Amino acid sequence: MLFDKIQLEKDEVILSTVRKHWFIIFSELFGVFIVALLPLFILFIVFGLNTANIVALQLSEYSTFIAFGISAWMFFCLLSAFTIWTHYYLDLWVVTDRRIILVDQIHFFNRNVSIFRLERMQDIEFKITGILPTLLNFGTLKAQTAGAHESNFVSTGLPDPRGLQATIQQAMDDRIAALHIAPDEIAIH
Amino acid sequence: MNGSSSLQSVPVPSIGIETGDLLLIIFLCILATYIVFSAIFHYHWKQYGTNKKMTTLTFVVFGITTLPLLGLLAILALVQ
């Protein structure tokens, strides 16, 4: 399992584990569902045209082909849905009292794991743009760390970004206090 | 035109595959895809899953939804 591989430090506590908002997976799976129904719509139209004598096709002659085609289409849609579910579930933020671990499952063979130490974090901002994100409370969280290049990380579609920002901010403050670092020294630490 | 008439006179090669065989070949390709996909799927959930209960549930739902459809494809391919 993932947490065995991340190897948390001694006495490190997981504060929060966050996945993308349910609306993100819902909209993606709904898209797959619509695509899955596509051959049935086409069949319905062809059947309608046949009944109205606009085209003359003996559909019963091809019934096995049609059933096979629709089943194969559904089958691939199902695999696609499971791929979406895998990417959704394995893509997560783990906020501990020392680090933020960002697991980005882009594709099956494209996985990005970033670890950011809280004492190096400088700026966290969230953005909620649009009607649905405002109503359903999800948005983008952007964080910046001190010093290193590629020090920004952005994640979209996170639920309750305000709450997550508060959790990270609190954890940062606690961590800095624990390390006895003055806020001005963070950048050179 | 000379070129177009020579094109028309070339006999088109054809491969004689029975419809039943064609469906069987397609089914075998789908089966191979399914086996590869299942292996990758299983590997990812076993390696990167965070919750054993959810991993098991995902495997069960995956089996319940895909295997009957695969069975249906097999029946249709073999019946033809």
Contacts between the chains, C-beta under 8 A, distances in Angstrom:
chain1	res1	chain2	res2	distance
A	1	B	49	5.8
A	1	B	50	6.4
A	1	B	52	6.9
A	2	B	47	7.6
A	2	B	48	5.0
A	2	B	49	6.5
A	2	B	50	4.9
A	3	B	50	6.3
A	5	B	47	7.6
A	17	B	50	7.0
A	64	B	23	7.5
A	64	B	76	5.7
A	64	B	79	6.7
A	64	B	80	5.0
A	65	B	19	7.5
A	65	B	23	7.6
A	67	B	72	7.9
A	67	B	76	5.6
A	68	B	23	5.8
A	68	B	26	7.5
A	68	B	27	8.0
A	68	B	73	6.6
A	68	B	76	4.5
A	68	B	77	6.8
A	68	B	80	7.7
A	71	B	69	5.9
A	71	B	72	5.2
A	71	B	73	5.2
A	71	B	76	6.6
A	72	B	26	7.1
A	72	B	30	6.1
A	72	B	73	6.3
A	74	B	69	6.2
A	75	B	30	6.6
A	75	B	34	7.8
A	75	B	66	6.9
A	75	B	69	4.9
A	75	B	70	6.8
A	75	B	73	6.6
A	78	B	65	5.7
A	78	B	66	5.8
A	78	B	69	6.7
A	79	B	33	7.8
A	79	B	34	7.6
A	79	B	37	5.6
A	79	B	66	7.3
A	82	B	41	6.5
A	82	B	58	7.8
A	82	B	62	5.8
A	82	B	66	7.9
A	85	B	58	7.0
A	86	B	41	6.6
A	86	B	44	5.9
A	86	B	45	7.0
A	86	B	58	7.9
A	89	B	49	7.7
A	89	B	54	6.9
A	89	B	58	7.5
A	90	B	44	6.5
A	90	B	45	7.8
A	90	B	48	4.8
A	90	B	49	7.1
A	92	B	50	7.0
A	103	B	48	7.4
A	105	B	44	7.9
A	105	B	48	7.2
A	108	B	40	5.4
A	108	B	44	6.3
A	111	B	48	7.3
